[in-house]
Amino acid sequence: MKFPLHETWKRSLVKAITYRVFIIILDFLTIWLITKRAEFAIGFVVISNIYTTIAYFFHERFWNRVPWGKK
């Protein structure tokens, strides 16, 4: 079976979103367990996940162009 060397931007976007959902849950639980303040945990999660989602998307697109490790 052949696999494509490049993935579409839609696939990268879906991967970024699903990864972010997972990380949002982990971030919230971690901050809440440390602070016991849900409003603080929500604020942290919202702000940090906006810029990290964008960064992850571009990171994925960059690595899609790197041939190293692809067969």
mmCIF file of the N, C-alpha and C atoms, coordinates in Angstrom:
data_MODEL
# 
_entry.id   MODEL 
# 
loop_
_atom_site.group_PDB 
_atom_site.id 
_atom_site.type_symbol 
_atom_site.label_atom_id 
_atom_site.label_alt_id 
_atom_site.label_comp_id 
_atom_site.label_asym_id 
_atom_site.label_entity_id 
_atom_site.label_seq_id 
_atom_site.pdbx_PDB_ins_code 
_atom_site.Cartn_x 
_atom_site.Cartn_y 
_atom_site.Cartn_z 
_atom_site.occupancy 
_atom_site.B_iso_or_equiv 
_atom_site.pdbx_formal_charge 
_atom_site.auth_seq_id 
_atom_site.auth_comp_id 
_atom_site.auth_asym_id 
_atom_site.auth_atom_id 
_atom_site.pdbx_PDB_model_num 
ATOM 1   N N  . MET A 1 1  ? 0.849   -1.171 0.000  1.00 0.00 ? 1  MET A N  1 
ATOM 2   C CA . MET A 1 1  ? 0.000   0.000  0.000  1.00 0.00 ? 1  MET A CA 1 
ATOM 3   C C  . MET A 1 1  ? 0.897   1.237  0.000  1.00 0.00 ? 1  MET A C  1 
ATOM 4   N N  . LYS A 1 2  ? 0.589   2.183  -0.864 1.00 0.00 ? 2  LYS A N  1 
ATOM 5   C CA . LYS A 1 2  ? 1.356   3.416  -0.931 1.00 0.00 ? 2  LYS A CA 1 
ATOM 6   C C  . LYS A 1 2  ? 0.683   4.493  -0.091 1.00 0.00 ? 2  LYS A C  1 
ATOM 7   N N  . PHE A 1 3  ? 1.508   5.259  0.596  1.00 0.00 ? 3  PHE A N  1 
ATOM 8   C CA . PHE A 1 3  ? 1.019   6.383  1.383  1.00 0.00 ? 3  PHE A CA 1 
ATOM 9   C C  . PHE A 1 3  ? 1.546   7.669  0.763  1.00 0.00 ? 3  PHE A C  1 
ATOM 10  N N  . PRO A 1 4  ? 0.724   8.706  0.725  1.00 0.00 ? 4  PRO A N  1 
ATOM 11  C CA . PRO A 1 4  ? 1.201   9.969  0.146  1.00 0.00 ? 4  PRO A CA 1 
ATOM 12  C C  . PRO A 1 4  ? 2.283   10.594 1.034  1.00 0.00 ? 4  PRO A C  1 
ATOM 13  N N  . LEU A 1 5  ? 3.217   11.298 0.408  1.00 0.00 ? 5  LEU A N  1 
ATOM 14  C CA . LEU A 1 5  ? 4.276   11.957 1.149  1.00 0.00 ? 5  LEU A CA 1 
ATOM 15  C C  . LEU A 1 5  ? 3.817   13.270 1.768  1.00 0.00 ? 5  LEU A C  1 
ATOM 16  N N  . HIS A 1 6  ? 2.753   13.840 1.232  1.00 0.00 ? 6  HIS A N  1 
ATOM 17  C CA . HIS A 1 6  ? 2.261   15.117 1.735  1.00 0.00 ? 6  HIS A CA 1 
ATOM 18  C C  . HIS A 1 6  ? 0.803   14.984 2.139  1.00 0.00 ? 6  HIS A C  1 
ATOM 19  N N  . GLU A 1 7  ? 0.479   15.611 3.243  1.00 0.00 ? 7  GLU A N  1 
ATOM 20  C CA . GLU A 1 7  ? -0.924  15.597 3.650  1.00 0.00 ? 7  GLU A CA 1 
ATOM 21  C C  . GLU A 1 7  ? -1.539  16.954 3.336  1.00 0.00 ? 7  GLU A C  1 
ATOM 22  N N  . THR A 1 8  ? -2.838  16.964 3.201  1.00 0.00 ? 8  THR A N  1 
ATOM 23  C CA . THR A 1 8  ? -3.532  18.206 2.847  1.00 0.00 ? 8  THR A CA 1 
ATOM 24  C C  . THR A 1 8  ? -3.593  19.139 4.046  1.00 0.00 ? 8  THR A C  1 
ATOM 25  N N  . TRP A 1 9  ? -3.863  20.403 3.759  1.00 0.00 ? 9  TRP A N  1 
ATOM 26  C CA . TRP A 1 9  ? -3.987  21.382 4.850  1.00 0.00 ? 9  TRP A CA 1 
ATOM 27  C C  . TRP A 1 9  ? -5.202  21.065 5.704  1.00 0.00 ? 9  TRP A C  1 
ATOM 28  N N  . LYS A 1 10 ? -6.238  20.443 5.099  1.00 0.00 ? 10 LYS A N  1 
ATOM 29  C CA . LYS A 1 10 ? -7.429  20.070 5.877  1.00 0.00 ? 10 LYS A CA 1 
ATOM 30  C C  . LYS A 1 10 ? -7.081  19.002 6.907  1.00 0.00 ? 10 LYS A C  1 
ATOM 31  N N  . ARG A 1 11 ? -6.281  18.024 6.512  1.00 0.00 ? 11 ARG A N  1 
ATOM 32  C CA . ARG A 1 11 ? -5.860  16.984 7.453  1.00 0.00 ? 11 ARG A CA 1 
ATOM 33  C C  . ARG A 1 11 ? -5.037  17.600 8.589  1.00 0.00 ? 11 ARG A C  1 
ATOM 34  N N  . SER A 1 12 ? -4.126  18.492 8.250  1.00 0.00 ? 12 SER A N  1 
ATOM 35  C CA . SER A 1 12 ? -3.328  19.170 9.276  1.00 0.00 ? 12 SER A CA 1 
ATOM 36  C C  . SER A 1 12 ? -4.215  19.951 10.227 1.00 0.00 ? 12 SER A C  1 
ATOM 37  N N  . LEU A 1 13 ? -5.235  20.598 9.696  1.00 0.00 ? 13 LEU A N  1 
ATOM 38  C CA . LEU A 1 13 ? -6.151  21.383 10.519 1.00 0.00 ? 13 LEU A CA 1 
ATOM 39  C C  . LEU A 1 13 ? -6.942  20.483 11.473 1.00 0.00 ? 13 LEU A C  1 
ATOM 40  N N  . VAL A 1 14 ? -7.457  19.369 10.979 1.00 0.00 ? 14 VAL A N  1 
ATOM 41  C CA . VAL A 1 14 ? -8.216  18.447 11.823 1.00 0.00 ? 14 VAL A CA 1 
ATOM 42  C C  . VAL A 1 14 ? -7.315  17.848 12.902 1.00 0.00 ? 14 VAL A C  1 
ATOM 43  N N  . LYS A 1 15 ? -6.086  17.495 12.541 1.00 0.00 ? 15 LYS A N  1 
ATOM 44  C CA . LYS A 1 15 ? -5.144  16.976 13.525 1.00 0.00 ? 15 LYS A CA 1 
ATOM 45  C C  . LYS A 1 15 ? -4.855  18.016 14.593 1.00 0.00 ? 15 LYS A C  1 
ATOM 46  N N  . ALA A 1 16 ? -4.673  19.260 14.188 1.00 0.00 ? 16 ALA A N  1 
ATOM 47  C CA . ALA A 1 16 ? -4.401  20.337 15.147 1.00 0.00 ? 16 ALA A CA 1 
ATOM 48  C C  . ALA A 1 16 ? -5.578  20.534 16.093 1.00 0.00 ? 16 ALA A C  1 
ATOM 49  N N  . ILE A 1 17 ? -6.790  20.505 15.568 1.00 0.00 ? 17 ILE A N  1 
ATOM 50  C CA . ILE A 1 17 ? -7.980  20.725 16.396 1.00 0.00 ? 17 ILE A CA 1 
ATOM 51  C C  . ILE A 1 17 ? -8.178  19.571 17.388 1.00 0.00 ? 17 ILE A C  1 
ATOM 52  N N  . THR A 1 18 ? -8.068  18.333 16.917 1.00 0.00 ? 18 THR A N  1 
ATOM 53  C CA . THR A 1 18 ? -8.273  17.207 17.827 1.00 0.00 ? 18 THR A CA 1 
ATOM 54  C C  . THR A 1 18 ? -7.184  17.146 18.898 1.00 0.00 ? 18 THR A C  1 
ATOM 55  N N  . TYR A 1 19 ? -5.970  17.482 18.516 1.00 0.00 ? 19 TYR A N  1 
ATOM 56  C CA . TYR A 1 19 ? -4.885  17.526 19.494 1.00 0.00 ? 19 TYR A CA 1 
ATOM 57  C C  . TYR A 1 19 ? -5.153  18.616 20.534 1.00 0.00 ? 19 TYR A C  1 
ATOM 58  N N  . ARG A 1 20 ? -5.623  19.763 20.091 1.00 0.00 ? 20 ARG A N  1 
ATOM 59  C CA . ARG A 1 20 ? -5.904  20.874 21.000 1.00 0.00 ? 20 ARG A CA 1 
ATOM 60  C C  . ARG A 1 20 ? -7.003  20.518 21.982 1.00 0.00 ? 20 ARG A C  1 
ATOM 61  N N  . VAL A 1 21 ? -8.037  19.818 21.539 1.00 0.00 ? 21 VAL A N  1 
ATOM 62  C CA . VAL A 1 21 ? -9.117  19.414 22.449 1.00 0.00 ? 21 VAL A CA 1 
ATOM 63  C C  . VAL A 1 21 ? -8.547  18.562 23.575 1.00 0.00 ? 21 VAL A C  1 
ATOM 64  N N  . PHE A 1 22 ? -7.695  17.622 23.223 1.00 0.00 ? 22 PHE A N  1 
ATOM 65  C CA . PHE A 1 22 ? -7.053  16.770 24.212 1.00 0.00 ? 22 PHE A CA 1 
ATOM 66  C C  . PHE A 1 22 ? -6.204  17.601 25.177 1.00 0.00 ? 22 PHE A C  1 
ATOM 67  N N  . ILE A 1 23 ? -5.419  18.522 24.648 1.00 0.00 ? 23 ILE A N  1 
ATOM 68  C CA . ILE A 1 23 ? -4.547  19.353 25.476 1.00 0.00 ? 23 ILE A CA 1 
ATOM 69  C C  . ILE A 1 23 ? -5.353  20.325 26.336 1.00 0.00 ? 23 ILE A C  1 
ATOM 70  N N  . ILE A 1 24 ? -6.458  20.834 25.820 1.00 0.00 ? 24 ILE A N  1 
ATOM 71  C CA . ILE A 1 24 ? -7.315  21.727 26.613 1.00 0.00 ? 24 ILE A CA 1 
ATOM 72  C C  . ILE A 1 24 ? -7.785  21.010 27.876 1.00 0.00 ? 24 ILE A C  1 
ATOM 73  N N  . ILE A 1 25 ? -8.213  19.776 27.716 1.00 0.00 ? 25 ILE A N  1 
ATOM 74  C CA . ILE A 1 25 ? -8.682  19.000 28.872 1.00 0.00 ? 25 ILE A CA 1 
ATOM 75  C C  . ILE A 1 25 ? -7.540  18.786 29.870 1.00 0.00 ? 25 ILE A C  1 
ATOM 76  N N  . LEU A 1 26 ? -6.378  18.394 29.375 1.00 0.00 ? 26 LEU A N  1 
ATOM 77  C CA . LEU A 1 26 ? -5.232  18.185 30.258 1.00 0.00 ? 26 LEU A CA 1 
ATOM 78  C C  . LEU A 1 26 ? -4.794  19.472 30.948 1.00 0.00 ? 26 LEU A C  1 
ATOM 79  N N  . ASP A 1 27 ? -4.744  20.581 30.183 1.00 0.00 ? 27 ASP A N  1 
ATOM 80  C CA . ASP A 1 27 ? -4.362  21.875 30.763 1.00 0.00 ? 27 ASP A CA 1 
ATOM 81  C C  . ASP A 1 27 ? -5.337  22.296 31.857 1.00 0.00 ? 27 ASP A C  1 
ATOM 82  N N  . PHE A 1 28 ? -6.619  22.205 31.563 1.00 0.00 ? 28 PHE A N  1 
ATOM 83  C CA . PHE A 1 28 ? -7.625  22.609 32.537 1.00 0.00 ? 28 PHE A CA 1 
ATOM 84  C C  . PHE A 1 28 ? -7.494  21.792 33.819 1.00 0.00 ? 28 PHE A C  1 
ATOM 85  N N  . LEU A 1 29 ? -7.416  20.477 33.676 1.00 0.00 ? 29 LEU A N  1 
ATOM 86  C CA . LEU A 1 29 ? -7.324  19.622 34.855 1.00 0.00 ? 29 LEU A CA 1 
ATOM 87  C C  . LEU A 1 29 ? -6.067  19.919 35.676 1.00 0.00 ? 29 LEU A C  1 
ATOM 88  N N  . THR A 1 30 ? -4.960  20.128 35.008 1.00 0.00 ? 30 THR A N  1 
ATOM 89  C CA . THR A 1 30 ? -3.711  20.415 35.712 1.00 0.00 ? 30 THR A CA 1 
ATOM 90  C C  . THR A 1 30 ? -3.790  21.734 36.475 1.00 0.00 ? 30 THR A C  1 
ATOM 91  N N  . ILE A 1 31 ? -4.228  22.792 35.798 1.00 0.00 ? 31 ILE A N  1 
ATOM 92  C CA . ILE A 1 31 ? -4.308  24.109 36.450 1.00 0.00 ? 31 ILE A CA 1 
ATOM 93  C C  . ILE A 1 31 ? -5.345  24.087 37.565 1.00 0.00 ? 31 ILE A C  1 
ATOM 94  N N  . TRP A 1 32 ? -6.471  23.436 37.330 1.00 0.00 ? 32 TRP A N  1 
ATOM 95  C CA . TRP A 1 32 ? -7.506  23.363 38.362 1.00 0.00 ? 32 TRP A CA 1 
ATOM 96  C C  . TRP A 1 32 ? -7.024  22.582 39.581 1.00 0.00 ? 32 TRP A C  1 
ATOM 97  N N  . LEU A 1 33 ? -6.321  21.455 39.344 1.00 0.00 ? 33 LEU A N  1 
ATOM 98  C CA . LEU A 1 33 ? -5.812  20.675 40.473 1.00 0.00 ? 33 LEU A CA 1 
ATOM 99  C C  . LEU A 1 33 ? -4.788  21.461 41.296 1.00 0.00 ? 33 LEU A C  1 
ATOM 100 N N  . ILE A 1 34 ? -4.013  22.301 40.646 1.00 0.00 ? 34 ILE A N  1 
ATOM 101 C CA . ILE A 1 34 ? -3.002  23.098 41.349 1.00 0.00 ? 34 ILE A CA 1 
ATOM 102 C C  . ILE A 1 34 ? -3.627  24.273 42.087 1.00 0.00 ? 34 ILE A C  1 
ATOM 103 N N  . THR A 1 35 ? -4.557  24.989 41.408 1.00 0.00 ? 35 THR A N  1 
ATOM 104 C CA . THR A 1 35 ? -5.097  26.232 41.977 1.00 0.00 ? 35 THR A CA 1 
ATOM 105 C C  . THR A 1 35 ? -6.456  26.066 42.639 1.00 0.00 ? 35 THR A C  1 
ATOM 106 N N  . LYS A 1 36 ? -7.210  25.056 42.266 1.00 0.00 ? 36 LYS A N  1 
ATOM 107 C CA . LYS A 1 36 ? -8.598  24.861 42.719 1.00 0.00 ? 36 LYS A CA 1 
ATOM 108 C C  . LYS A 1 36 ? -9.490  26.031 42.311 1.00 0.00 ? 36 LYS A C  1 
ATOM 109 N N  . ARG A 1 37 ? -9.083  26.751 41.260 1.00 0.00 ? 37 ARG A N  1 
ATOM 110 C CA . ARG A 1 37 ? -9.854  27.904 40.766 1.00 0.00 ? 37 ARG A CA 1 
ATOM 111 C C  . ARG A 1 37 ? -10.232 27.653 39.310 1.00 0.00 ? 37 ARG A C  1 
ATOM 112 N N  . ALA A 1 38 ? -11.494 27.280 39.089 1.00 0.00 ? 38 ALA A N  1 
ATOM 113 C CA . ALA A 1 38 ? -11.953 26.953 37.740 1.00 0.00 ? 38 ALA A CA 1 
ATOM 114 C C  . ALA A 1 38 ? -11.860 28.149 36.808 1.00 0.00 ? 38 ALA A C  1 
ATOM 115 N N  . GLU A 1 39 ? -12.184 29.353 37.303 1.00 0.00 ? 39 GLU A N  1 
ATOM 116 C CA . GLU A 1 39 ? -12.143 30.538 36.432 1.00 0.00 ? 39 GLU A CA 1 
ATOM 117 C C  . GLU A 1 39 ? -10.718 30.834 35.971 1.00 0.00 ? 39 GLU A C  1 
ATOM 118 N N  . PHE A 1 40 ? -9.743  30.620 36.823 1.00 0.00 ? 40 PHE A N  1 
ATOM 119 C CA . PHE A 1 40 ? -8.341  30.810 36.443 1.00 0.00 ? 40 PHE A CA 1 
ATOM 120 C C  . PHE A 1 40 ? -7.929  29.761 35.413 1.00 0.00 ? 40 PHE A C  1 
ATOM 121 N N  . ALA A 1 41 ? -8.320  28.530 35.638 1.00 0.00 ? 41 ALA A N  1 
ATOM 122 C CA . ALA A 1 41 ? -7.983  27.443 34.715 1.00 0.00 ? 41 ALA A CA 1 
ATOM 123 C C  . ALA A 1 41 ? -8.605  27.673 33.348 1.00 0.00 ? 41 ALA A C  1 
ATOM 124 N N  . ILE A 1 42 ? -9.850  28.133 33.308 1.00 0.00 ? 42 ILE A N  1 
ATOM 125 C CA . ILE A 1 42 ? -10.518 28.415 32.032 1.00 0.00 ? 42 ILE A CA 1 
ATOM 126 C C  . ILE A 1 42 ? -9.813  29.545 31.298 1.00 0.00 ? 42 ILE A C  1 
ATOM 127 N N  . GLY A 1 43 ? -9.478  30.611 32.011 1.00 0.00 ? 43 GLY A N  1 
ATOM 128 C CA . GLY A 1 43 ? -8.764  31.730 31.392 1.00 0.00 ? 43 GLY A CA 1 
ATOM 129 C C  . GLY A 1 43 ? -7.435  31.303 30.800 1.00 0.00 ? 43 GLY A C  1 
ATOM 130 N N  . PHE A 1 44 ? -6.692  30.521 31.550 1.00 0.00 ? 44 PHE A N  1 
ATOM 131 C CA . PHE A 1 44 ? -5.410  30.014 31.064 1.00 0.00 ? 44 PHE A CA 1 
ATOM 132 C C  . PHE A 1 44 ? -5.605  29.169 29.808 1.00 0.00 ? 44 PHE A C  1 
ATOM 133 N N  . VAL A 1 45 ? -6.565  28.265 29.859 1.00 0.00 ? 45 VAL A N  1 
ATOM 134 C CA . VAL A 1 45 ? -6.816  27.357 28.736 1.00 0.00 ? 45 VAL A CA 1 
ATOM 135 C C  . VAL A 1 45 ? -7.200  28.137 27.478 1.00 0.00 ? 45 VAL A C  1 
ATOM 136 N N  . VAL A 1 46 ? -8.074  29.103 27.606 1.00 0.00 ? 46 VAL A N  1 
ATOM 137 C CA . VAL A 1 46 ? -8.522  29.871 26.442 1.00 0.00 ? 46 VAL A CA 1 
ATOM 138 C C  . VAL A 1 46 ? -7.358  30.615 25.802 1.00 0.00 ? 46 VAL A C  1 
ATOM 139 N N  . ILE A 1 47 ? -6.625  31.353 26.592 1.00 0.00 ? 47 ILE A N  1 
ATOM 140 C CA . ILE A 1 47 ? -5.539  32.160 26.037 1.00 0.00 ? 47 ILE A CA 1 
ATOM 141 C C  . ILE A 1 47 ? -4.420  31.298 25.467 1.00 0.00 ? 47 ILE A C  1 
ATOM 142 N N  . SER A 1 48 ? -3.970  30.326 26.222 1.00 0.00 ? 48 SER A N  1 
ATOM 143 C CA . SER A 1 48 ? -2.838  29.528 25.756 1.00 0.00 ? 48 SER A CA 1 
ATOM 144 C C  . SER A 1 48 ? -3.173  28.677 24.546 1.00 0.00 ? 48 SER A C  1 
ATOM 145 N N  . ASN A 1 49 ? -4.401  28.224 24.445 1.00 0.00 ? 49 ASN A N  1 
ATOM 146 C CA . ASN A 1 49 ? -4.737  27.337 23.338 1.00 0.00 ? 49 ASN A CA 1 
ATOM 147 C C  . ASN A 1 49 ? -5.054  28.053 22.041 1.00 0.00 ? 49 ASN A C  1 
ATOM 148 N N  . ILE A 1 50 ? -5.293  29.324 22.082 1.00 0.00 ? 50 ILE A N  1 
ATOM 149 C CA . ILE A 1 50 ? -5.465  30.071 20.833 1.00 0.00 ? 50 ILE A CA 1 
ATOM 150 C C  . ILE A 1 50 ? -4.136  30.131 20.094 1.00 0.00 ? 50 ILE A C  1 
ATOM 151 N N  . TYR A 1 51 ? -3.090  30.617 20.783 1.00 0.00 ? 51 TYR A N  1 
ATOM 152 C CA . TYR A 1 51 ? -1.816  30.759 20.078 1.00 0.00 ? 51 TYR A CA 1 
ATOM 153 C C  . TYR A 1 51 ? -1.114  29.426 19.861 1.00 0.00 ? 51 TYR A C  1 
ATOM 154 N N  . THR A 1 52 ? -1.292  28.455 20.730 1.00 0.00 ? 52 THR A N  1 
ATOM 155 C CA . THR A 1 52 ? -0.618  27.179 20.517 1.00 0.00 ? 52 THR A CA 1 
ATOM 156 C C  . THR A 1 52 ? -1.268  26.355 19.408 1.00 0.00 ? 52 THR A C  1 
ATOM 157 N N  . THR A 1 53 ? -2.553  26.518 19.181 1.00 0.00 ? 53 THR A N  1 
ATOM 158 C CA . THR A 1 53 ? -3.213  25.838 18.059 1.00 0.00 ? 53 THR A CA 1 
ATOM 159 C C  . THR A 1 53 ? -2.665  26.358 16.742 1.00 0.00 ? 53 THR A C  1 
ATOM 160 N N  . ILE A 1 54 ? -2.525  27.652 16.640 1.00 0.00 ? 54 ILE A N  1 
ATOM 161 C CA . ILE A 1 54 ? -1.974  28.266 15.423 1.00 0.00 ? 54 ILE A CA 1 
ATOM 162 C C  . ILE A 1 54 ? -0.532  27.803 15.220 1.00 0.00 ? 54 ILE A C  1 
ATOM 163 N N  . ALA A 1 55 ? 0.251   27.804 16.290 1.00 0.00 ? 55 ALA A N  1 
ATOM 164 C CA . ALA A 1 55 ? 1.645   27.373 16.190 1.00 0.00 ? 55 ALA A CA 1 
ATOM 165 C C  . ALA A 1 55 ? 1.744   25.912 15.771 1.00 0.00 ? 55 ALA A C  1 
ATOM 166 N N  . TYR A 1 56 ? 0.886   25.062 16.312 1.00 0.00 ? 56 TYR A N  1 
ATOM 167 C CA . TYR A 1 56 ? 0.911   23.640 15.966 1.00 0.00 ? 56 TYR A CA 1 
ATOM 168 C C  . TYR A 1 56 ? 0.589   23.432 14.488 1.00 0.00 ? 56 TYR A C  1 
ATOM 169 N N  . PHE A 1 57 ? -0.397  24.157 13.975 1.00 0.00 ? 57 PHE A N  1 
ATOM 170 C CA . PHE A 1 57 ? -0.772  24.031 12.567 1.00 0.00 ? 57 PHE A CA 1 
ATOM 171 C C  . PHE A 1 57 ? 0.419   24.342 11.663 1.00 0.00 ? 57 PHE A C  1 
ATOM 172 N N  . PHE A 1 58 ? 1.100   25.466 11.924 1.00 0.00 ? 58 PHE A N  1 
ATOM 173 C CA . PHE A 1 58 ? 2.238   25.837 11.092 1.00 0.00 ? 58 PHE A CA 1 
ATOM 174 C C  . PHE A 1 58 ? 3.424   24.887 11.305 1.00 0.00 ? 58 PHE A C  1 
ATOM 175 N N  . HIS A 1 59 ? 3.586   24.366 12.493 1.00 0.00 ? 59 HIS A N  1 
ATOM 176 C CA . HIS A 1 59 ? 4.623   23.374 12.759 1.00 0.00 ? 59 HIS A CA 1 
ATOM 177 C C  . HIS A 1 59 ? 4.380   22.126 11.920 1.00 0.00 ? 59 HIS A C  1 
ATOM 178 N N  . GLU A 1 60 ? 3.144   21.669 11.876 1.00 0.00 ? 60 GLU A N  1 
ATOM 179 C CA . GLU A 1 60 ? 2.789   20.514 11.051 1.00 0.00 ? 60 GLU A CA 1 
ATOM 180 C C  . GLU A 1 60 ? 3.049   20.779 9.576  1.00 0.00 ? 60 GLU A C  1 
ATOM 181 N N  . ARG A 1 61 ? 2.679   21.946 9.092  1.00 0.00 ? 61 ARG A N  1 
ATOM 182 C CA . ARG A 1 61 ? 2.869   22.272 7.679  1.00 0.00 ? 61 ARG A CA 1 
ATOM 183 C C  . ARG A 1 61 ? 4.363   22.341 7.346  1.00 0.00 ? 61 ARG A C  1 
ATOM 184 N N  . PHE A 1 62 ? 5.154   22.882 8.251  1.00 0.00 ? 62 PHE A N  1 
ATOM 185 C CA . PHE A 1 62 ? 6.598   22.932 8.030  1.00 0.00 ? 62 PHE A CA 1 
ATOM 186 C C  . PHE A 1 62 ? 7.168   21.521 7.920  1.00 0.00 ? 62 PHE A C  1 
ATOM 187 N N  . TRP A 1 63 ? 6.827   20.660 8.874  1.00 0.00 ? 63 TRP A N  1 
ATOM 188 C CA . TRP A 1 63 ? 7.367   19.305 8.871  1.00 0.00 ? 63 TRP A CA 1 
ATOM 189 C C  . TRP A 1 63 ? 6.850   18.480 7.702  1.00 0.00 ? 63 TRP A C  1 
ATOM 190 N N  . ASN A 1 64 ? 5.714   18.837 7.147  1.00 0.00 ? 64 ASN A N  1 
ATOM 191 C CA . ASN A 1 64 ? 5.216   18.144 5.970  1.00 0.00 ? 64 ASN A CA 1 
ATOM 192 C C  . ASN A 1 64 ? 6.149   18.354 4.772  1.00 0.00 ? 64 ASN A C  1 
ATOM 193 N N  . ARG A 1 65 ? 6.882   19.449 4.750  1.00 0.00 ? 65 ARG A N  1 
ATOM 194 C CA . ARG A 1 65 ? 7.810   19.754 3.663  1.00 0.00 ? 65 ARG A CA 1 
ATOM 195 C C  . ARG A 1 65 ? 9.186   19.110 3.849  1.00 0.00 ? 65 ARG A C  1 
ATOM 196 N N  . VAL A 1 66 ? 9.460   18.614 5.026  1.00 0.00 ? 66 VAL A N  1 
ATOM 197 C CA . VAL A 1 66 ? 10.764  18.021 5.317  1.00 0.00 ? 66 VAL A CA 1 
ATOM 198 C C  . VAL A 1 66 ? 10.730  16.550 4.911  1.00 0.00 ? 66 VAL A C  1 
ATOM 199 N N  . PRO A 1 67 ? 11.594  16.134 3.979  1.00 0.00 ? 67 PRO A N  1 
ATOM 200 C CA . PRO A 1 67 ? 11.561  14.748 3.509  1.00 0.00 ? 67 PRO A CA 1 
ATOM 201 C C  . PRO A 1 67 ? 12.190  13.758 4.490  1.00 0.00 ? 67 PRO A C  1 
ATOM 202 N N  . TRP A 1 68 ? 12.944  14.223 5.463  1.00 0.00 ? 68 TRP A N  1 
ATOM 203 C CA . TRP A 1 68 ? 13.639  13.342 6.396  1.00 0.00 ? 68 TRP A CA 1 
ATOM 204 C C  . TRP A 1 68 ? 12.651  12.423 7.107  1.00 0.00 ? 68 TRP A C  1 
ATOM 205 N N  . GLY A 1 69 ? 12.957  11.135 7.126  1.00 0.00 ? 69 GLY A N  1 
ATOM 206 C CA . GLY A 1 69 ? 12.145  10.161 7.827  1.00 0.00 ? 69 GLY A CA 1 
ATOM 207 C C  . GLY A 1 69 ? 10.958  9.636  7.059  1.00 0.00 ? 69 GLY A C  1 
ATOM 208 N N  . LYS A 1 70 ? 10.748  10.112 5.836  1.00 0.00 ? 70 LYS A N  1 
ATOM 209 C CA . LYS A 1 70 ? 9.641   9.620  5.017  1.00 0.00 ? 70 LYS A CA 1 
ATOM 210 C C  . LYS A 1 70 ? 10.168  8.548  4.089  1.00 0.00 ? 70 LYS A C  1 
ATOM 211 N N  . LYS A 1 71 ? 9.351   7.545  3.828  1.00 0.00 ? 71 LYS A N  1 
ATOM 212 C CA . LYS A 1 71 ? 9.742   6.473  2.905  1.00 0.00 ? 71 LYS A CA 1 
ATOM 213 C C  . LYS A 1 71 ? 8.845   6.507  1.695  1.00 0.00 ? 71 LYS A C  1 
# 
